[in-house]
Amino acid sequence: MEVRLLEATPDPEELICRGARNDYMSEFNPDLSFEETMASVDGETMEEKKRTLIGHLMQHGHFGPFEHPSATFAIKGVSRACMAQITRHRHVSFDVQSMRYVSFDDVDPERVAEGEMVVTPPSASDPNWVGRNQKGGAVDEETIAKREEVFRQSVKRSVEDYQELLDLGMPPEDARFVLPIGSKVNIVMSMNARMLMHVADMRAAADAQWEIREMTEEILDLAAEWCPVTFDYYEEKMRNRKNRLAP
């Protein structure tokens, strides 16, 4: 998996603060400098003033201003299972690599068995891995070896069958039906800062599946660089309070 920040609103927290202050000012905000906009907010420096205002907004549930700045992320190599989970969220825009138009006719099935093209879940090779809704707990080495063999042979066979169907003249959009849900896909997605926090509430939670949790953690790391005051506060004060920022 690889996650990159593709593009984002510059000065997102200035935009958040301008939006919030607009609600309580008689002046037309674009006519004011940022210093004038923040003049009545507590703090010695502009950084302190932003922390004061953003903390106040978050503490009092005034989340509307966080809908103004947005970010676009490019995500490489997540499973179709992960894609199905993240695309359930409203108010997020997606572009997903198409299996109708991108063919896998030149992929080596042997390399698929070794991890190319398909995401391999930890429970296929880690005897101590325990997932949600799993029957039983850790398993012995013999069991995990069998699991890994069954998984590898299954994904290899599915790609072999897919390629055979292509050779028999079936269109890729129909042949893809035999490919596993673990098939890797690339995604571009855009959302505003409030929605990103809501996604994190749901998908970085302890009960989220391991893959989407890892993806969301990487997105949060990038968000902390892009919009630091907001996501510092979120990390420290609000994370794991599920659905608090639901739209």
C-alpha positions as protocol buffer text, in pm:
chain_id: "A"
residue {
  index: 1
  type: MET
  ca { x: 0 y: 0 z: 0 }
}
residue {
  index: 2
  type: GLU
  ca { x: 112 y: 354 z: -73 }
}
residue {
  index: 3
  type: VAL
  ca { x: -77 y: 673 z: 16 }
}
residue {
  index: 4
  type: ARG
  ca { x: 14 y: 1017 z: -118 }
}
residue {
  index: 5
  type: LEU
  ca { x: -133 y: 1364 z: -75 }
}
residue {
  index: 6
  type: LEU
  ca { x: -205 y: 1460 z: -435 }
}
residue {
  index: 7
  type: GLU
  ca { x: -339 y: 1811 z: -383 }
}
residue {
  index: 8
  type: ALA
  ca { x: -490 y: 2012 z: -100 }
}
residue {
  index: 9
  type: THR
  ca { x: -626 y: 2354 z: -9 }
}
residue {
  index: 10
  type: PRO
  ca { x: -334 y: 2585 z: 74 }
}
residue {
  index: 11
  type: ASP
  ca { x: -348 y: 2751 z: 419 }
}
residue {
  index: 12
  type: PRO
  ca { x: -640 y: 2529 z: 527 }
}
residue {
  index: 13
  type: GLU
  ca { x: -650 y: 2660 z: 882 }
}
residue {
  index: 14
  type: GLU
  ca { x: -660 y: 3021 z: 773 }
}
residue {
  index: 15
  type: LEU
  ca { x: -963 y: 2924 z: 567 }
}
residue {
  index: 16
  type: ILE
  ca { x: -1122 y: 2745 z: 865 }
}
residue {
  index: 17
  type: CYS
  ca { x: -1066 y: 3048 z: 1087 }
}
residue {
  index: 18
  type: ARG
  ca { x: -1194 y: 3296 z: 829 }
}
residue {
  index: 19
  type: GLY
  ca { x: -1508 y: 3090 z: 783 }
}
residue {
  index: 20
  type: ALA
  ca { x: -1568 y: 3065 z: 1155 }
}
residue {
  index: 21
  type: ARG
  ca { x: -1502 y: 3433 z: 1228 }
}
residue {
  index: 22
  type: ASN
  ca { x: -1733 y: 3536 z: 942 }
}
residue {
  index: 23
  type: ASP
  ca { x: -2027 y: 3419 z: 1151 }
}
residue {
  index: 24
  type: TYR
  ca { x: -1961 y: 3679 z: 1422 }
}
residue {
  index: 25
  type: MET
  ca { x: -1835 y: 3983 z: 1229 }
}
residue {
  index: 26
  type: SER
  ca { x: -2027 y: 4273 z: 1079 }
}
residue {
  index: 27
  type: GLU
  ca { x: -1745 y: 4341 z: 830 }
}
residue {
  index: 28
  type: PHE
  ca { x: -1716 y: 4150 z: 502 }
}
residue {
  index: 29
  type: ASN
  ca { x: -1436 y: 3906 z: 582 }
}
residue {
  index: 30
  type: PRO
  ca { x: -1251 y: 3919 z: 245 }
}
residue {
  index: 31
  type: ASP
  ca { x: -1197 y: 4292 z: 303 }
}
residue {
  index: 32
  type: LEU
  ca { x: -994 y: 4217 z: 618 }
}
residue {
  index: 33
  type: SER
  ca { x: -641 y: 4089 z: 659 }
}
residue {
  index: 34
  type: PHE
  ca { x: -604 y: 3763 z: 850 }
}
residue {
  index: 35
  type: GLU
  ca { x: -452 y: 3958 z: 1137 }
}
residue {
  index: 36
  type: GLU
  ca { x: -764 y: 4178 z: 1152 }
}
residue {
  index: 37
  type: THR
  ca { x: -988 y: 3871 z: 1129 }
}
residue {
  index: 38
  type: MET
  ca { x: -815 y: 3714 z: 1431 }
}
residue {
  index: 39
  type: ALA
  ca { x: -763 y: 4032 z: 1633 }
}
residue {
  index: 40
  type: SER
  ca { x: -1013 y: 3944 z: 1907 }
}
residue {
  index: 41
  type: VAL
  ca { x: -903 y: 3581 z: 1945 }
}
residue {
  index: 42
  type: ASP
  ca { x: -688 y: 3498 z: 2248 }
}
residue {
  index: 43
  type: GLY
  ca { x: -319 y: 3434 z: 2184 }
}
residue {
  index: 44
  type: GLU
  ca { x: 13 y: 3613 z: 2158 }
}
residue {
  index: 45
  type: THR
  ca { x: 105 y: 3476 z: 1816 }
}
residue {
  index: 46
  type: MET
  ca { x: -102 y: 3386 z: 1513 }
}
residue {
  index: 47
  type: GLU
  ca { x: -27 y: 3018 z: 1581 }
}
residue {
  index: 48
  type: GLU
  ca { x: -167 y: 3052 z: 1933 }
}
residue {
  index: 49
  type: LYS
  ca { x: -474 y: 3234 z: 1802 }
}
residue {
  index: 50
  type: LYS
  ca { x: -541 y: 2957 z: 1549 }
}
residue {
  index: 51
  type: ARG
  ca { x: -506 y: 2694 z: 1822 }
}
residue {
  index: 52
  type: THR
  ca { x: -747 y: 2888 z: 2043 }
}
residue {
  index: 53
  type: LEU
  ca { x: -1013 y: 2926 z: 1777 }
}
residue {
  index: 54
  type: ILE
  ca { x: -984 y: 2578 z: 1627 }
}
residue {
  index: 55
  type: GLY
  ca { x: -989 y: 2420 z: 1972 }
}
residue {
  index: 56
  type: HIS
  ca { x: -1300 y: 2622 z: 2060 }
}
residue {
  index: 57
  type: LEU
  ca { x: -1475 y: 2512 z: 1741 }
}
residue {
  index: 58
  type: MET
  ca { x: -1394 y: 2146 z: 1798 }
}
residue {
  index: 59
  type: GLN
  ca { x: -1486 y: 2156 z: 2166 }
}
residue {
  index: 60
  type: HIS
  ca { x: -1826 y: 2312 z: 2098 }
}
residue {
  index: 61
  type: GLY
  ca { x: -1916 y: 2098 z: 1797 }
}
residue {
  index: 62
  type: HIS
  ca { x: -1900 y: 2383 z: 1545 }
}
residue {
  index: 63
  type: PHE
  ca { x: -1776 y: 2163 z: 1262 }
}
residue {
  index: 64
  type: GLY
  ca { x: -1908 y: 2359 z: 963 }
}
residue {
  index: 65
  type: PRO
  ca { x: -1588 y: 2563 z: 909 }
}
residue {
  index: 66
  type: PHE
  ca { x: -1391 y: 2239 z: 868 }
}
residue {
  index: 67
  type: GLU
  ca { x: -1590 y: 2164 z: 554 }
}
residue {
  index: 68
  type: HIS
  ca { x: -1419 y: 2444 z: 359 }
}
residue {
  index: 69
  type: PRO
  ca { x: -1066 y: 2303 z: 307 }
}
residue {
  index: 70
  type: SER
  ca { x: -1031 y: 1976 z: 119 }
}
residue {
  index: 71
  type: ALA
  ca { x: -758 y: 1730 z: 25 }
}
residue {
  index: 72
  type: THR
  ca { x: -711 y: 1472 z: -250 }
}
residue {
  index: 73
  type: PHE
  ca { x: -527 y: 1148 z: -177 }
}
residue {
  index: 74
  type: ALA
  ca { x: -388 y: 889 z: -420 }
}
residue {
  index: 75
  type: ILE
  ca { x: -387 y: 535 z: -283 }
}
residue {
  index: 76
  type: LYS
  ca { x: -199 y: 251 z: -448 }
}
residue {
  index: 77
  type: GLY
  ca { x: -248 y: -120 z: -405 }
}
residue {
  index: 78
  type: VAL
  ca { x: -542 y: -172 z: -169 }
}
residue {
  index: 79
  type: SER
  ca { x: -782 y: -460 z: -209 }
}
residue {
  index: 80
  type: ARG
  ca { x: -1124 y: -444 z: -364 }
}
residue {
  index: 81
  type: ALA
  ca { x: -1253 y: -538 z: -18 }
}
residue {
  index: 82
  type: CYS
  ca { x: -1095 y: -221 z: 127 }
}
residue {
  index: 83
  type: MET
  ca { x: -1225 y: -18 z: -168 }
}
residue {
  index: 84
  type: ALA
  ca { x: -1578 y: -142 z: -102 }
}
residue {
  index: 85
  type: GLN
  ca { x: -1555 y: -22 z: 259 }
}
residue {
  index: 86
  type: ILE
  ca { x: -1414 y: 324 z: 195 }
}
residue {
  index: 87
  type: THR
  ca { x: -1652 y: 402 z: -93 }
}
residue {
  index: 88
  type: ARG
  ca { x: -1950 y: 358 z: 139 }
}
residue {
  index: 89
  type: HIS
  ca { x: -1879 y: 700 z: 288 }
}
residue {
  index: 90
  type: ARG
  ca { x: -2091 y: 990 z: 170 }
}
residue {
  index: 91
  type: HIS
  ca { x: -1948 y: 1331 z: 81 }
}
residue {
  index: 92
  type: VAL
  ca { x: -1626 y: 1178 z: -53 }
}
residue {
  index: 93
  type: SER
  ca { x: -1539 y: 1183 z: -424 }
}
residue {
  index: 94
  type: PHE
  ca { x: -1373 y: 876 z: -577 }
}
residue {
  index: 95
  type: ASP
  ca { x: -1204 y: 760 z: -891 }
}
residue {
  index: 96
  type: VAL
  ca { x: -1123 y: 388 z: -889 }
}
residue {
  index: 97
  type: GLN
  ca { x: -901 y: 193 z: -1127 }
}
residue {
  index: 98
  type: SER
  ca { x: -1131 y: 8 z: -1367 }
}
residue {
  index: 99
  type: MET
  ca { x: -1113 y: -368 z: -1415 }
}
residue {
  index: 100
  type: ARG
  ca { x: -1326 y: -324 z: -1726 }
}
residue {
  index: 101
  type: TYR
  ca { x: -1057 y: -133 z: -1912 }
}
residue {
  index: 102
  type: VAL
  ca { x: -739 y: -242 z: -1730 }
}
residue {
  index: 103
  type: SER
  ca { x: -661 y: -601 z: -1827 }
}
residue {
  index: 104
  type: PHE
  ca { x: -439 y: -843 z: -1634 }
}
residue {
  index: 105
  type: ASP
  ca { x: -364 y: -1074 z: -1924 }
}
residue {
  index: 106
  type: ASP
  ca { x: 14 y: -1041 z: -1887 }
}
residue {
  index: 107
  type: VAL
  ca { x: 32 y: -1103 z: -1510 }
}
residue {
  index: 108
  type: ASP
  ca { x: 227 y: -1416 z: -1413 }
}
residue {
  index: 109
  type: PRO
  ca { x: 2 y: -1638 z: -1197 }
}
residue {
  index: 110
  type: GLU
  ca { x: 308 y: -1771 z: -1014 }
}
residue {
  index: 111
  type: ARG
  ca { x: 394 y: -1417 z: -905 }
}
residue {
  index: 112
  type: VAL
  ca { x: 34 y: -1365 z: -795 }
}
residue {
  index: 113
  type: ALA
  ca { x: 79 y: -1662 z: -562 }
}
residue {
  index: 114
  type: GLU
  ca { x: 378 y: -1477 z: -415 }
}
residue {
  index: 115
  type: GLY
  ca { x: 182 y: -1156 z: -353 }
}
residue {
  index: 116
  type: GLU
  ca { x: 167 y: -962 z: -680 }
}
residue {
  index: 117
  type: MET
  ca { x: -172 y: -816 z: -780 }
}
residue {
  index: 118
  type: VAL
  ca { x: -355 y: -954 z: -475 }
}
residue {
  index: 119
  type: VAL
  ca { x: -339 y: -828 z: -115 }
}
residue {
  index: 120
  type: THR
  ca { x: -251 y: -1111 z: 122 }
}
residue {
  index: 121
  type: PRO
  ca { x: -420 y: -1078 z: 464 }
}
residue {
  index: 122
  type: PRO
  ca { x: -201 y: -1127 z: 773 }
}
residue {
  index: 123
  type: SER
  ca { x: -415 y: -1419 z: 887 }
}
residue {
  index: 124
  type: ALA
  ca { x: -292 y: -1618 z: 587 }
}
residue {
  index: 125
  type: SER
  ca { x: 63 y: -1635 z: 724 }
}
residue {
  index: 126
  type: ASP
  ca { x: 62 y: -1525 z: 1090 }
}
residue {
  index: 127
  type: PRO
  ca { x: -43 y: -1805 z: 1330 }
}
residue {
  index: 128
  type: ASN
  ca { x: -106 y: -1552 z: 1610 }
}
residue {
  index: 129
  type: TRP
  ca { x: -329 y: -1319 z: 1408 }
}
residue {
  index: 130
  type: VAL
  ca { x: -682 y: -1295 z: 1544 }
}
residue {
  index: 131
  type: GLY
  ca { x: -937 y: -1098 z: 1347 }
}
residue {
  index: 132
  type: ARG
  ca { x: -1287 y: -981 z: 1422 }
}
residue {
  index: 133
  type: ASN
  ca { x: -1556 y: -1252 z: 1400 }
}
residue {
  index: 134
  type: GLN
  ca { x: -1286 y: -1520 z: 1385 }
}
residue {
  index: 135
  type: LYS
  ca { x: -1381 y: -1859 z: 1524 }
}
residue {
  index: 136
  type: GLY
  ca { x: -1110 y: -1956 z: 1769 }
}
residue {
  index: 137
  type: GLY
  ca { x: -778 y: -1786 z: 1831 }
}
residue {
  index: 138
  type: ALA
  ca { x: -417 y: -1849 z: 1740 }
}
residue {
  index: 139
  type: VAL
  ca { x: -337 y: -2162 z: 1540 }
}
residue {
  index: 140
  type: ASP
  ca { x: -40 y: -2397 z: 1511 }
}
residue {
  index: 141
  type: GLU
  ca { x: 227 y: -2387 z: 1240 }
}
residue {
  index: 142
  type: GLU
  ca { x: 74 y: -2675 z: 1047 }
}
residue {
  index: 143
  type: THR
  ca { x: -262 y: -2496 z: 1023 }
}
residue {
  index: 144
  type: ILE
  ca { x: -110 y: -2167 z: 914 }
}
residue {
  index: 145
  type: ALA
  ca { x: 100 y: -2343 z: 651 }
}
residue {
  index: 146
  type: LYS
  ca { x: -216 y: -2502 z: 513 }
}
residue {
  index: 147
  type: ARG
  ca { x: -398 y: -2167 z: 518 }
}
residue {
  index: 148
  type: GLU
  ca { x: -118 y: -2003 z: 324 }
}
residue {
  index: 149
  type: GLU
  ca { x: -108 y: -2285 z: 70 }
}
residue {
  index: 150
  type: VAL
  ca { x: -485 y: -2273 z: 12 }
}
residue {
  index: 151
  type: PHE
  ca { x: -480 y: -1893 z: -23 }
}
residue {
  index: 152
  type: ARG
  ca { x: -187 y: -1887 z: -265 }
}
residue {
  index: 153
  type: GLN
  ca { x: -327 y: -2165 z: -482 }
}
residue {
  index: 154
  type: SER
  ca { x: -671 y: -2005 z: -489 }
}
residue {
  index: 155
  type: VAL
  ca { x: -552 y: -1662 z: -609 }
}
residue {
  index: 156
  type: LYS
  ca { x: -315 y: -1822 z: -859 }
}
residue {
  index: 157
  type: ARG
  ca { x: -594 y: -2037 z: -1000 }
}
residue {
  index: 158
  type: SER
  ca { x: -833 y: -1744 z: -1026 }
}
residue {
  index: 159
  type: VAL
  ca { x: -584 y: -1548 z: -1238 }
}
residue {
  index: 160
  type: GLU
  ca { x: -516 y: -1853 z: -1454 }
}
residue {
  index: 161
  type: ASP
  ca { x: -891 y: -1895 z: -1507 }
}
residue {
  index: 162
  type: TYR
  ca { x: -928 y: -1523 z: -1584 }
}
residue {
  index: 163
  type: GLN
  ca { x: -656 y: -1537 z: -1847 }
}
residue {
  index: 164
  type: GLU
  ca { x: -804 y: -1852 z: -1999 }
}
residue {
  index: 165
  type: LEU
  ca { x: -1142 y: -1682 z: -2029 }
}
residue {
  index: 166
  type: LEU
  ca { x: -972 y: -1390 z: -2207 }
}
residue {
  index: 167
  type: ASP
  ca { x: -808 y: -1640 z: -2446 }
}
residue {
  index: 168
  type: LEU
  ca { x: -1154 y: -1785 z: -2509 }
}
residue {
  index: 169
  type: GLY
  ca { x: -1275 y: -1443 z: -2619 }
}
residue {
  index: 170
  type: MET
  ca { x: -1461 y: -1333 z: -2306 }
}
residue {
  index: 171
  type: PRO
  ca { x: -1444 y: -951 z: -2257 }
}
residue {
  index: 172
  type: PRO
  ca { x: -1235 y: -833 z: -1959 }
}
residue {
  index: 173
  type: GLU
  ca { x: -1543 y: -677 z: -1796 }
}
residue {
  index: 174
  type: ASP
  ca { x: -1696 y: -1026 z: -1773 }
}
residue {
  index: 175
  type: ALA
  ca { x: -1381 y: -1233 z: -1718 }
}
residue {
  index: 176
  type: ARG
  ca { x: -1302 y: -1020 z: -1410 }
}
residue {
  index: 177
  type: PHE
  ca { x: -1587 y: -1187 z: -1224 }
}
residue {
  index: 178
  type: VAL
  ca { x: -1355 y: -1478 z: -1134 }
}
residue {
  index: 179
  type: LEU
  ca { x: -1085 y: -1255 z: -983 }
}
residue {
  index: 180
  type: PRO
  ca { x: -1060 y: -1243 z: -602 }
}
residue {
  index: 181
  type: ILE
  ca { x: -1193 y: -960 z: -389 }
}
residue {
  index: 182
  type: GLY
  ca { x: -834 y: -918 z: -271 }
}
residue {
  index: 183
  type: SER
  ca { x: -729 y: -791 z: -616 }
}
residue {
  index: 184
  type: LYS
  ca { x: -527 y: -470 z: -582 }
}
residue {
  index: 185
  type: VAL
  ca { x: -674 y: -142 z: -701 }
}
residue {
  index: 186
  type: ASN
  ca { x: -563 y: 222 z: -714 }
}
residue {
  index: 187
  type: ILE
  ca { x: -792 y: 497 z: -582 }
}
residue {
  index: 188
  type: VAL
  ca { x: -802 y: 877 z: -595 }
}
residue {
  index: 189
  type: MET
  ca { x: -1031 y: 1030 z: -335 }
}
residue {
  index: 190
  type: SER
  ca { x: -1114 y: 1381 z: -220 }
}
residue {
  index: 191
  type: MET
  ca { x: -1284 y: 1501 z: 97 }
}
residue {
  index: 192
  type: ASN
  ca { x: -1304 y: 1800 z: 325 }
}
residue {
  index: 193
  type: ALA
  ca { x: -1134 y: 1812 z: 664 }
}
residue {
  index: 194
  type: ARG
  ca { x: -1451 y: 1741 z: 860 }
}
residue {
  index: 195
  type: MET
  ca { x: -1529 y: 1436 z: 648 }
}
residue {
  index: 196
  type: LEU
  ca { x: -1173 y: 1314 z: 686 }
}
residue {
  index: 197
  type: MET
  ca { x: -1213 y: 1321 z: 1063 }
}
residue {
  index: 198
  type: HIS
  ca { x: -1541 y: 1134 z: 1034 }
}
residue {
  index: 199
  type: VAL
  ca { x: -1378 y: 869 z: 814 }
}
residue {
  index: 200
  type: ALA
  ca { x: -1102 y: 840 z: 1075 }
}
residue {
  index: 201
  type: ASP
  ca { x: -1362 y: 800 z: 1350 }
}
residue {
  index: 202
  type: MET
  ca { x: -1497 y: 498 z: 1168 }
}
residue {
  index: 203
  type: ARG
  ca { x: -1198 y: 349 z: 986 }
}
residue {
  index: 204
  type: ALA
  ca { x: -905 y: 408 z: 1222 }
}
residue {
  index: 205
  type: ALA
  ca { x: -1104 y: 258 z: 1509 }
}
residue {
  index: 206
  type: ALA
  ca { x: -983 y: -58 z: 1682 }
}
residue {
  index: 207
  type: ASP
  ca { x: -1271 y: -262 z: 1539 }
}
residue {
  index: 208
  type: ALA
  ca { x: -1205 y: -160 z: 1178 }
}
residue {
  index: 209
  type: GLN
  ca { x: -1047 y: -418 z: 948 }
}
residue {
  index: 210
  type: TRP
  ca { x: -666 y: -413 z: 947 }
}
residue {
  index: 211
  type: GLU
  ca { x: -623 y: -291 z: 586 }
}
residue {
  index: 212
  type: ILE
  ca { x: -858 y: 7 z: 592 }
}
residue {
  index: 213
  type: ARG
  ca { x: -726 y: 97 z: 937 }
}
residue {
  index: 214
  type: GLU
  ca { x: -370 y: 105 z: 801 }
}
residue {
  index: 215
  type: MET
  ca { x: -482 y: 314 z: 503 }
}
residue {
  index: 216
  type: THR
  ca { x: -663 y: 563 z: 728 }
}
residue {
  index: 217
  type: GLU
  ca { x: -363 y: 591 z: 961 }
}
residue {
  index: 218
  type: GLU
  ca { x: -144 y: 687 z: 665 }
}
residue {
  index: 219
  type: ILE
  ca { x: -401 y: 943 z: 552 }
}
residue {
  index: 220
  type: LEU
  ca { x: -407 y: 1090 z: 905 }
}
residue {
  index: 221
  type: ASP
  ca { x: -28 y: 1122 z: 902 }
}
residue {
  index: 222
  type: LEU
  ca { x: -49 y: 1325 z: 581 }
}
residue {
  index: 223
  type: ALA
  ca { x: -341 y: 1529 z: 717 }
}
residue {
  index: 224
  type: ALA
  ca { x: -136 y: 1617 z: 1026 }
}
residue {
  index: 225
  type: GLU
  ca { x: 126 y: 1776 z: 800 }
}
residue {
  index: 226
  type: TRP
  ca { x: -133 y: 1955 z: 586 }
}
residue {
  index: 227
  type: CYS
  ca { x: -366 y: 2081 z: 860 }
}
residue {
  index: 228
  type: PRO
  ca { x: -158 y: 2046 z: 1180 }
}
residue {
  index: 229
  type: VAL
  ca { x: -355 y: 2238 z: 1442 }
}
residue {
  index: 230
  type: THR
  ca { x: -681 y: 2068 z: 1352 }
}
residue {
  index: 231
  type: PHE
  ca { x: -546 y: 1716 z: 1344 }
}
residue {
  index: 232
  type: ASP
  ca { x: -331 y: 1763 z: 1655 }
}
residue {
  index: 233
  type: TYR
  ca { x: -649 y: 1854 z: 1841 }
}
residue {
  index: 234
  type: TYR
  ca { x: -839 y: 1567 z: 1681 }
}
residue {
  index: 235
  type: GLU
  ca { x: -566 y: 1316 z: 1773 }
}
residue {
  index: 236
  type: GLU
  ca { x: -538 y: 1438 z: 2131 }
}
residue {
  index: 237
  type: LYS
  ca { x: -899 y: 1515 z: 2221 }
}
residue {
  index: 238
  type: MET
  ca { x: -1146 y: 1351 z: 1984 }
}
residue {
  index: 239
  type: ARG
  ca { x: -1012 y: 1036 z: 1826 }
}
residue {
  index: 240
  type: ASN
  ca { x: -1201 y: 712 z: 1898 }
}
residue {
  index: 241
  type: ARG
  ca { x: -1524 y: 895 z: 1980 }
}
residue {
  index: 242
  type: LYS
  ca { x: -1709 y: 719 z: 1705 }
}
residue {
  index: 243
  type: ASN
  ca { x: -1951 y: 913 z: 1481 }
}
residue {
  index: 244
  type: ARG
  ca { x: -1895 y: 1241 z: 1666 }
}
residue {
  index: 245
  type: LEU
  ca { x: -1831 y: 1425 z: 1342 }
}
residue {
  index: 246
  type: ALA
  ca { x: -2094 y: 1241 z: 1136 }
}
residue {
  index: 247
  type: PRO
  ca { x: -2239 y: 1465 z: 863 }
}
